């Protein structure tokens, strides 16, 4: 497949199976060469020309077969080339054999775990934040990884940084009103978007991402102190709001029960004074100091 970039065309590779042989079968060929060489040595005394020819042919075949062996472990693949042309990929494990003049490049298909550097990014609101991600990736198409990208491991590092910057700038770090998707409050959703962003960036290199997430997320040093004070102030306001709402409910309940049971009759002035005293007691930071009134209610 050709992809146009400017006025030039890039030939996209695609993995296909390679034609290779089992190395164990070729071991039998080596054993046959040894047997034939021994027989040729025994035949030299009877017929020197025939015996020498058998020995030479056996030695040539032995050397030819010996040069074609290679070992492949589980979750490994070998890309086969002929004078630079891609001829396929062998994914079979164990002892394998290939024609000696064919080139071989091994590629690991195992999962790789990578943690990016801490990057300074401006979030959606322009606040500088520090962010780092952990990504589990692996090779899915050996031909693309080897022949479409100069260095696919370096390519992964650059694309992870670009994707983290993109996602970091797409959302705010935090939303104290809990009405927006944020980096701090919606790890799972943001992680899914980061994975999708990485898959789209790495697919051209024959790579995929199995898992990713943030390992570090914080305000940048220059604004961390100010943001901490802001968080503390908002927490105090929220706590005070809850406290006042509860105190108002308790005062209403106390006045209603006093009136319903006829414990005491209060005019508007004394009722307001009682509400003020109760609010001070319920909302104050310190314990109330009781004052005993030994006179009348109006003294």
N, C-alpha and C positions, 0 to 999 in steps of 0.2 A: 504494500500500500504506500502511496506517495502522499506526502503532506506538503503543501506549498507554504513556503516562508519567504516572502519577498519575491525574487525572480528565480529562486532555486527550489528544487524538489528534494525532500528528504525521504529516503527509502526506509519505510518502517518494516522492521523484522517481525516475524511470528514464529513461535516455537513449533517444531514438528518432530516426530519420532525419528531417531537415527537407526540405521541398519548395523547392528553390532552382534557379536556372537558370545556365547557362554565361554568363559575361560576354562571351565572344567573339561569341556570337550577338546579344547586345544591342548590341554595337558596330556590327553591320550595321544595326540599327534606327536608331542615331544617324546613320549614314551616309545612310540613307534620308531622315531628317529634314532633313539638310543639303541633299540633292538636291531634296527637295520645297520647302524654303524658297527655294532658288535659282530653281526653276521658278515659284513664286508671285511672286517679285520680277519675273521676266520677264513674268508675266501681268498685272501691275498696269496696264501701259500699255493693254492691251486691255480688261480688265475689272477695275476697281479693287476691287469688292466681293469677287469670287471670289479674286483674287490676294491681297488682304489676309487673307481667311479662311484660305487655305492657309498663309500665313506665320505667323499666330497659332497655328493648330493645330500646325504643325511646331515652333514654339518651345515650346509647352506640352509636347508629347510629348518633345522634346529634354531639357527640364529634368526632366521626370518620370523618364525613363530614366537620366539622369546621376546622380540622387540614389540610385540603387539599387546602384551598383557597390561592391564591396569586394574586397580582395586577401587571399588566404589562402596562407601558406607551408606547406611540408611539416611534418608533425607539429604542426599547429595545428587547432583546431576553433572553430566559431562557434555559440554557442547563440542560437536565434531566439525572440523573445518578441513577443506582441501585447497591448499594454496590460497588461503584467505577467504574462500567461499564457504558459507554456512551450509552444512549438510544434515543437520538435525541434532537432537539432544537425546542422550541415553539416560534414562531414569532408573534402570534396573540396578539393584544392589548386588554386591558380591564380587567374585572374580570375573572380569569381562575381557574380551579380546577384540582388537580392531586392527585393520591393516596398518602397518607401521608408518606409512607415509601420510596418514591422516593426522591432523593436529587435534589436540585435546585440551580443553579448558574446563576445570572443575568449578562448579558454583554450588554454594551451600543453599539448601532450601529450608533451613531451620529458622525458627523465629529469632529475631534480634530485638533486644531491649535497649532503648536509647533514652537518655534524659538530656533535654536541651539545656543550653546555658540560660541563666536568668536574663531576660530581656526587659528593657524599659519601654513601655508602650503607653500611649495616651488612650484612655478608654473613651466611650461614647460621649462623655461630658467633658473630655479634655483633661481629665486628671491623670497625671503620670503614675503608672503602676508598674510593679515588677512581677513578671510572670515566667514560669518555666513549666514544661510539659514532659510527660513520660509517654513514649510511643513504642508499641510492639509491632514490628513490621517484618515482612519476609518476601522472598522472591517467588513470583508465580510464573513468569515467562522468562526463561533463561536467555533467549535470543534477544529480546528487548533490553534486558539488563546489561548484556555484554556488548551488543553491537549498536544500540541506539543511544546509549549514554556513555560518555567517556569514563566516568568513575561513579557508579551508581551509589556507593556508600557516601561519598561527598555530596551527591545530588540529594540524598535523603536528608542530610543535615541542613542544607540550604532550604529545602522545601518545608521542613518542620518549622524552621524559624519564620518563614514567610507566612505559613498557615497560622501560627500562634499570634503573630502580629495582626493578621486579618481578623481573627476571632476576638482578640483582645480589644480591638477598636470598634467592634460591632455592638458591644453591650457595655452598660455602665458597670463599674465595680460593685456598687451597692445602691439599693433603693430603700430608703427608710420608711416609705409609705407602702411598700410591698405591692406595687402595681405594675412593675416591669420585670422582665427577665434579666437577671444580673449574673455576673461572673461568680460572685461569692455565694449567692443563694440558690443557684440552679446548676449545680455541678454536672448532673446527669445529662440534662438537655444540652448544655454547652459542650460537654464532652462528645455527644453524638454528632453535633455540628462540626466539631474539630476533626473527628474521624472522617466524616464525609468530605470535608475540605481537603484533607490529606490524601484520601483515596483518589479524588479527582486530579490532584497534582502529581501523584506518583504512578498513575496508570500508564502514562507514556513510557515509563521506565520498566514496565513489567513487574511492579511491586504492589503490594497491598498492605493495609493496616488492620490488624486484628483487634487492637485495644489502644486506647489513649486516654489521658486525663492530666489534670494540672497537679504538679508536685509542689509548686510555690505560687502564692498569690497574695500580694500585699501592696499597700500604697508605697510609692517611692519615698526615699528618706527625706527629701526636702519638704514633703507635705504630710508625712506620717503624724507628726506632733499635732498639727492643726486639725487633721481629720480625727485623731483620737479625742481631742477636746470637743469637737463637734458631736462625735458619738456619745460622749459622756453627757453633754448638754441635752441632747435629744433623749437620752435615757432618763435623765432627771425630769425633763418635762413630761415624758410618758408616765413616769412613776407618780408625779404630782397630779397629773390628770386623773389617773385611776384612784388616787387617794381622795381627791376632792369629790369625785363622783360617788365614792362609797360613803364619805362623810355626809354629803347632802341627803343620801338615802337614809342614813341612820338618824339624822336630825328630823327628817320628815316623819319617820316611824315613831320617834320619841314624842313629838308634838301631837301626832294623831292619837297615840295611846293615852297620853295625859288628858287630852280633851275627851276621848271616848269614855274613859273610866271616871272622869270628873275629879281627878286628883287635885287639880288646881286650875283656877280660871285666870288667864293672863290677858291683859290689854295689849294693844299693838306695840306699845313702847317696851313693855317687859318681855313680850314675845320676841321682839327683835334683839333685845339684850341676851335672852337665853340662846337664841340661834347663834349670835356672835360668840358667846362663851363656848358653846358646844363645838363650833367650827374651829375655834382656837385650840381646844383640847384635842380634837380628833386629827387636825392637820399639823399640829406643832411637832417639832423635832424633839422636844424635851417633855419629860413627864410633868403633868399638871400638878400644881400645888394647891390643895383644897383650902378654902377659906370658909370658916364656920360663921354664919350670920345668926346672931342671937337676938336681933331685933325683929321688926316686922319686915314684910316683903318689900316695902317701899322705903326702908331706911338702910 
